[in-house]
Structure formats: structure tokens, C-alpha cells
Amino acid sequence: MTGKENLQQPQKKRKKWKIVLISIIAILIIARLILPFVVLKFVNKTLAGIKGYYGHVEDVDIALIRGAYKINDLKLVKKDTLTNQQDSIPFFTTPEIDLSVEWKAIFKGRIVGEIEVEEPVLNFVQGKHKDENLKQDTTDFKEVIKKLMPLTINRFQINNGQIHFKDPYANPVIDVALKNIQVKAENLSNVNDSNKVLPSSINATGDVYGGNFKLNVKLNALEKQPTFDLNAGVNNVEMVNLNPFFKEYAKFEVEKGNFGLYIEFAAKSGAFKGYVKPLIKDLKVAKEGKFTQVVWQSLVQGVANLLENNKTDKVATKVPIKGRFDDPSTGLWTAISYILKNAFVFALQPSVDNSIDIGKVEAGTENKTFLQKIFGKKEKKEN
């Protein structure tokens, strides 16, 4: 081989590598240009497969380097399965959903995903007939999420969301809303602290008619049976703002009043235990309308006055609830006993009691109240 040929050999190799490199870059550019259209078609096809709903996405953005894609302007509308007619109020909308690889988890040997949703709005709409319930709005979207995000989800976040209950057939029209919802769910696939009983967490806040909402949950998302420790509260809600709801569903209105609701629940091994504690302060029912309406309004105010704690001027009760997910039960007589006890003896504080945790979710006996002993059903003895 001559010296000239020796010089030409490296040049040919460099030229070959340039061609390969240029080809790879060209393929990536073409893929980058085509991929959004392919993903957009896939997303819309997936949404179209949801029974009883029409879903559509306007655009999809791809971020190859970040390992992510964004779904823009998603709209999900309920439709009649017989007439195929769509509702005028969308069930769910959001201007942006970001689905990506969670890079922090890769350094711990796990490939998982994260989802961030911007300004979502969820609407629960009451049907024309009052006996229609909202179960039709609880369609299982797990399979859809799995298709859109093939990775196991480890982190989930909602920014500035809204939840509405609407009744367009009421007069006036009802629109009860929880706004400015912020949600952060972390470690859902147990990337960190896998030895803990409850390694995952969900924290949420929101605004509701002058009051605020808080939710804190510790859980094990990988357990087959629900395993969690939850506490939540809504406080300082101005009841006057809910008058359209009261007028339609309770046939009275209020001139003033402040509302709060506090709950604690824990669950494991198929069993759950907790309580619900509603609290109303300074309630004054409006007395106007026909004679029968005034009688009803006076009755509502009279019951509130009867059950009002003299020391705090608050109507409150604490309803213990426990059971199993396959056979849940609510203690009616326990609820009545607590109402009377609070009205005439104790003053419940406007906060969660921190009296429920996962260690207390055990099947067993409990002390019965006086009303339970008299009116409660007798338990069957085991053979």
C-alpha cells in the first residue's frame, strides 16, 4: 500500500462517520417533527375509547432531552350512550398536562414517571331528575392514565385546580366550588423510605367561600388493600354564599352562619375507622315566604338552637364511622348520642382531634352509648 493510499484511508473513515452522524441527526430531526403528530393521534384515540365520554386534545409538545411530553388543552365531556349527545358542561378540562421521567429516581435505580397538571377544572353536574346520582361521573380512568403514562407514577402534582358541583336545573342555578386547589403526591411507588409502613404522602389545600380546605394523607399506594392515615378539614365557610344550594335541597336560606367540617380516617387489612365532625357557628335561618316555608324555617332554627352549645354558640357533632370496605357501617345512634352530648355537656373544638391513626384500626368491641343500648340492633353471637 502506497503512502497516498495510507492517507486516503483515515479520510474515508472520517467521511463515513460524518455521513453516519448526519444521518442520525436527520433521523432525529424528522422524528422530532413527526412524533408530535403521532402522539397527538394516539392520545385522542385513547380518549375516544373512554365509554360514555368524548375526549379531545388540541396539541402535544415533545421534549426528547427531558424525556417528557405535554398534552395541551384537554377536554373531556360526558355523552349519552344512547343518543351520543354531549353535555354542555365539560366534565374535565385542563390547559396543560406534563408527563415525564422523574430523573431523581433514576439515581436510586428506579425508572418512574411524574405528572403535573395545570389549572384543571372538574365538574360534577346534577342530572335533570334529583334521583339521578353522581356515580356516572366516577368512571375508572386508571387504564387511560396507564396508556398515556406507561411508567409507574411516583409523583403527581396539581396546580391551581377547581372542583365544582353544578345543578343547571335549579332556580337559581347552583355552582358550589372549591378553588385554588394545590395537590402534591410524592413517593407513590416507594422509591424512597420503602421500609416505612406508610411511605407515600398526599397533601392538598384549597379555598372555599371565605374558608380553606386542607388534606393530609400518609399511605402505602402499593398495598392491594387500602392502607392509609388521613385527616382533612374545611373551616370558616360563609354559609350565606351557599344559599342557592340550601334553597334547592333543604328548602331554607340563612342570614348568617359559619361552617366547618373535620374528618379523620385510617385503614388497613380491609378495615377502616374514623369520624366526621361538622360544626356550625352563629346560625340564623331566614324566615320568609309562605306559611309552610316559615314553619319549616322556624323548625330548622329551633333544632339548631336546641343543639347549640351554650358556651360556644356552635352546633356540632362527631359521627364515628368504622367497619370494613366490603361491609361499611355508620353508627346512627352513636351520632345522635354525640349530638346530645355536645349540645348539653361538651364543647367540640374546631379542629381535627388527632385521635385516629393506623395503629387503632383493629376489629373489636367498643363501649355502646345509652341510645345504642336501647335502640341498637343486637349483635349475633358467634357459634
N, C-alpha and C positions, 0 to 999 in steps of 0.2 A: 504494500500500500504506500503510495507516494505521500509527500508532505502536504500536498494540496488536498488530497482525499482526507487526510487526518484532520485538517482544519474544517472541512465541509461537514464532517460527522457531528461535532457538537452543535453546529449551526442548524443542522436538520432536526436534532433533538429539541433545541430551543424553539424552533418553528413549530414542531409537533406539539409541545407543551402550550405554546401560545394559542394554537388552534383549539386544543382541549379546554384551556381556560376560558377563551372567548365563547366556546360552545356552551360551557356550564353557565356562564354569566347570561348568555342569551336565553338559555332554558329557564333560568331563574326569573328573568325579566318577563318572559312570556307567561310563565306560571303565575307570577305576581299579578299580571294583567288579567289573566283568565280566572284565577282562583276565586276572586270575589263573586263573580257571576255564578260559578259552580256552587259555592257555599250558600249564596242567596237562594238559589233554586232548591237546594237541599233543605234549608231552614223552612222555606214556605211550604214545601211538600210535607215536611214533618208536622207543621202546624195544621195543615189541611187534614191530617189524619186524626185529629182530636174529634171524637164523636160529640156532636151537639154544639160545636163551636166553629167559627170561622176565624182563622188567624192569618195575619199578613205582616211582612217586614218590608220596609221601603228600601233599605240599603244595608250592605255589610262591608266593613273595613277589615283588612287583614294586616297584622303586624307580625311578620315572619320571625324577625330577630327576637322579639319578646315572647314568641310562642303564644299569640293571642289573636282573637278576632272580636270585633264589636258588631252587635246587632242594633241597628238604628230604627227608631220609630216603629216599635212593635205594637200591634193592636190585636186584641183577642175579643171577639164578640160572640155572645150566645145566639143560637139559632134554633128555630123549631124543627125538630127532626122529621115532622110530617110535611109541613108547608115549606120548609127551608127558609123561612122568613127570619131576617136578622133583627135582634133587638136594637132599639135606637140608642140605648146607653151601653157603651162598651164594658165588658167585664173586667178587662185589664189593659192598661196602656203604659208604655214607658218610652222615653226618647232614646235611651241607651242602655244596653247590657254588655258588659265587658267580661269575656270568658278567656281565662289564661292559665298558663302553668304557674304554680306557686314555686318560685325559684328557691326560696329559703328552705323548703322541704327537701330539695334535691341534695343539699349538703348533708342531710340526715338520712340519705339513702332511699328516699321515697319520691315517686313521681305522682303528684296530686294536682288538682286544679283549684282555682278560686273564681268566684263570680261576684261582680259588683254591679248593682242595679241603680240607675239614676232616676229620681223623681217618679217612681211607679205610682199608679192610681188603681186601686182595687175597688170595684163597685158591687155591692150586694143589693139586688133590686127585688123588692117585694112584688109578687105576682098580682094580677088583677083581682083574684079571689083570695081572701085572707087565709083560707085553709091551705093555700099553696105554701110550702116551706122552702127553705133555702138549701135543702140537701142537693138540689140540682147544681148548685154553684160549687160543690166540693168535689168536682171531678179530679181523679188522681192524675197528676201531671208528672209523676216520677219517671215514667218511661220516656216522655218527651224531653225532660231535662237530661236523662242519660244519653239520648241521641245527640242532643246539642252539645253536651259536655261529656265526652267518652271517658275522661279521667274521673277518679273518685274525688268528690268535692271535699276540701279540707277547710276552706274559708269562704264565708258568704257575707256580703255587706249590702245594706240598703241605705241610700242617701235621700233624705227629704221625701219620704213616701206619704201616701194618703190612703185611708180606708173609709169608705162611705157606705151607709145604709140608706137606700133611697126607696121612697114609695111615691111614684108619679101619679098614682090614682087617688091619693089623699087630698084633702082640701083644708088648709093649704098643703102644697107638695112638701114631702118630708125629705130632708137631706141631713142626716146626722153624720158628722165627720170627725175622724181622728187624723190630725195633720202633723206635718213636720216630723214624721217618723224616721228615726235613726236606728238601724239594726246592725249589730256586728256579731257574727257567729264564727268561732275560731276552734281549730284543732278537732274538727268533726270526724276526721279519720284517724285520730290518735297518733299523729306524728310525734307530738311531744307528750310527756308525762303519761305514757301508756300504762304505767303501773298503778295509777290512781283509779279509784272506783268510778269517779266522775271526772274524766279528763277534759271534756269539752265544755264550752260555755256559749251562752247566747245572752246578749244584753240589748235592751231596746228602750227608747224613750219617745215621747210624743206629746203633742198639745191638744187639748180638748176643751173648748168653751171656757177659757179663763183658767182652766186647771191643767194638770200634767199627768202623764202616764209613764210608769216605769215597770220594766220586766227584767228579772234576773233568773237565769236558769243554768244549773250545772247538770250535765248529762253524760251518758255513755251512748253515743249515737250508733255504735256497732253492736250493741246488745239486741238480741232478737225480740225480747220483751221490753216495753218502755221502762227505762231506768233514769230517773231524773229527780232533781230537787228544785222546786220553783217557788218564787214569790213575786207578786205583782201588786200594783196599786194605782188607782186613779183618785185624785183628790182635787178639792176646790173647784168642782164643776158648777157653773152658774146654771141653775135649773130653769130659769126663765128662758134661756136660749133653746131649751128642749120642748117648749110649749106646743109646737106643731105635732111632735111625737106623742106627748101626753094627751092632747085633744083627740087625736085619732084613735089611739089604742087604750087609753084609760078614761076618756070622757071627762077630763077636768084640765084646768090650767093653773099655774102657780103665779103668784105675785112676787114671791121671793123664795129663796132656798138655796142651799149649798149641798152638793152631793159628793160622796166618796165611796170607793169600793176597794176592798183589800182581800187578797187571796193568798193562800199558801198550800202547796200540794207537793207530795213526794210519792215516788212509785218505784217498785222493784218486784221481781218474780211474779208479775201479773197482778199484784195488789197495789192499791193506792190509798192515801189518807190525806186529808186536808180540811180546809174550811173556807167559807166565803163570808165576808163581813161587810155588808152595805151600811152606810152611815149618811143620815140626812140632818142638816142643821138649819135652824130658823125657817122651817117650812111654813108658808102661808098660802093656802089654796084660795084662788079667786072664786067668788060667789056671784054668778051672773047667769042669765039665760032663763029657760023655762023652769017651772016649779020643780019638776022631776030632776032637772040638772042641778038646781040649787040644793035639793035634798041630798043628792049623791055627793056633791062637792062638800057639803057640811059633814057628811058621814066620813069622807076621807080625812078632813081636817080633824074631826073628833077622834078618829082612830090614832092619828099622828100625835094628838095631844095626850091621849091616854098612854101611849107607849113612849112618850118623850121622857128622857131622864131629867129630873128636876134640877140637878146640879149643873148639867152641861147644856141643856136645851137641845139635845141631839136625839134623833130617832135612830136606833142602831140595833143590830142583831148579829149574831155569829152563828152560821149554819155549818156544823161539822158534816163532812161527807167522807165516807170510806167504803171500800169494797174491792171488787176485782173487776178487771176490764171486761171479762166475759159475763159479769153479773153485777153491775154497779147499783148502788142504792143510796138514797138520800133520807136521812132521819127526819121525818116530818115533825114528830113530837119533840125531838131534840131541838129543832128550830123554834117551835113555839115556846118551849121552856126557856131558851136563851133570850127570846124577845121579852118575856115577862121578867126574867131575872135582871136583864139590863135596864128595863123600864123602871123597876122599883127598887133594885138593890145596887147593881154595879154600873160603873161608867166605863164604856169601852174607849180606849184611846184610838185616835185616828191614825193608825199605822199598823203594819204587819207585826204580829206578835213574836215572830221567830221561834214558834213553838213546834214547828213541823220540820223534820229532816228525814233523810232516807233511812236512818237507823231506827226510826219509830214506825216504819211501815211493816208491821207484823200482824198476822191474823191472830185474834184473841178476843177476850171478853172486855167489856167496858162497863162502867157504872151507869145504870139507867137513871134517867130523870124521873121525877114524880109522875109526869104525864105519860111517859113511856110505859111505866109500870101499870098504869090504869088502862090506857087505850092501845098500847103497842101489841103487835101480834106475838103470840107465844112461839118461842123457838122450838123446833123439833129436836127431840133428844136423839142422839146417835145410838144406834144399836151396838 
